[in-house]
Amino acid sequence: MGKRFWTPREVATLLGVHRRTVHRWIHKGELRAYRFGRQFKIPDLEVARLVSNANITKKDRTPLFDVTLANDLV
C-alpha cells in the first residue's frame, strides 16, 4: 500500500463510501484507528484488511447524492 496511515476521507474515497460511514465503523470498533489530536488515522494494514474482507454491504454505503431528488429538479 505504500502509506503508513490513511485519513477517514482517503479510506472513504478508496472504498466508495461516505466519510461518515468510515467514522461510524471506527466508533463501532469495526475499523481500528488511532486518534492524533482531533484527527483519526487508520493504519495501512487495517485498510488492507478492510479491502480484502470487502464486508461493505449496501446498507453501509451512504449515497453522496440522491438521484430521485435530482430528477425532481429537472
C-alpha positions in Angstrom: 0.0 0.0 0.0 2.8 2.5 0.4 1.4 4.8 3.1 1.7 4.2 6.9 -1.6 5.9 7.8 -4.8 6.9 6.0 -7.3 9.5 6.8 -11.0 8.6 7.0 -11.6 10.7 3.9 -9.0 8.7 1.9 -10.4 5.4 3.1 -13.9 6.5 2.1 -12.7 7.5 -1.4 -10.9 4.2 -1.8 -13.9 2.2 -0.8 -16.6 4.4 -2.4 -18.4 5.1 0.8 -19.1 8.4 2.6 -16.6 9.7 5.1 -19.3 9.4 7.9 -19.5 5.7 7.2 -15.8 5.3 7.9 -16.2 7.3 11.2 -19.2 5.0 12.1 -17.0 1.9 11.6 -14.3 3.4 13.8 -16.8 4.3 16.6 -18.4 0.8 16.4 -14.9 -0.8 16.6 -15.2 -2.4 13.2 -12.2 -0.4 11.9 -9.1 0.2 14.1 -7.9 3.8 14.1 -5.6 6.0 16.2 -6.5 9.5 17.3 -4.0 12.2 16.7 -5.4 15.3 18.3 -8.8 15.7 16.7 -8.0 13.5 13.6 -8.3 9.8 13.2 -5.5 7.9 11.3 -6.1 4.4 10.0 -3.1 2.0 9.7 -2.1 0.7 6.4 -2.6 -2.9 7.4 -6.1 -2.1 8.7 -7.0 -0.6 5.3 -5.6 -3.7 3.6 -7.7 -6.0 5.9 -10.9 -4.0 5.2 -10.3 -4.1 1.4 -9.5 -7.8 1.4 -12.6 -8.7 3.6 -14.9 -6.5 1.4 -17.6 -6.7 4.0 -19.2 -3.5 2.7 -22.9 -4.0 2.5 -25.3 -1.9 0.5 -26.6 -0.5 3.9 -23.1 0.8 4.7 -23.0 2.8 1.5 -24.3 6.3 2.2 -25.2 8.0 -1.1 -23.4 11.2 -1.8 -26.3 12.5 -3.9 -29.9 11.4 -4.0 -30.8 10.7 -7.7 -34.6 10.9 -7.0 -34.3 14.4 -5.7 -32.1 15.4 -8.7 -34.8 14.1 -11.1 -37.4 16.3 -9.4 -35.3 19.4 -10.0 -35.2 18.9 -13.8 
